[in-house]
Amino acid sequence: MNLAQQFDLLGRKQLAVQEGIQMLGDIQRELAQTRASADAWGLTAVLANATLIPLNVIVNAFELKTANTAYQILVRQLYGKFGQSGTRLDGHAKTALAVLKQAIVGELKRKALADQVPGVNILIGLAEDSIAAWQTAQRVQSGQQEMTALAVNLERTVLAAQRQLQRMGIERAQLLSRLQLHARTA
């Protein structure tokens, strides 16, 4: 391949690398926006779990009466599915606390100490909600670390592409000098 063709080919490669750097910059901006949104939602999740702790202490202290309207039934079902102590737990803690609660409540009822069941509900519910809040905080922290790692890797890729572009520019300048020297001597 002659010098002019090499010069032209290198110019096209430079253009492709520049476009790649621009796309990587766009991705960096999108990642920053996604990260900010994820941080906000993560904080919301942690705060929501923390807010449920005192609410569930109150709810666990009393047996909820039977719902009698469609709205109350819906609210009770949603609470039972998503807000009640223990519904947001993952893993072995959920099983362990459920078994512990069942054993303690069963023993209290067997000994005719049913008036102490609300205290057990409060303590076990507090443990369940506290673990759920901790698990949520751990997930949020893990997601933040993952996004940080992605941002660092993306920045490394951008810097490597910029160095490659710089090397191509130097190589192209050298080719141009050789072309100009060849043109003068020809």
HELIX and SHEET records of a PDB file:
HELIX    1   1 LEU A    3  ALA A   61  1                                  59    
HELIX    2   2 ALA A   70  LEU A   78  1                                   9    
HELIX    3   3 TYR A   79  GLY A   83  3                                   5    
HELIX    4   4 HIS A   92  ARG A  110  1                                  19    
HELIX    5   5 ALA A  114  GLN A  116  5                                   3    
HELIX    6   6 VAL A  117  THR A  185  1                                  69    
END                                                                             
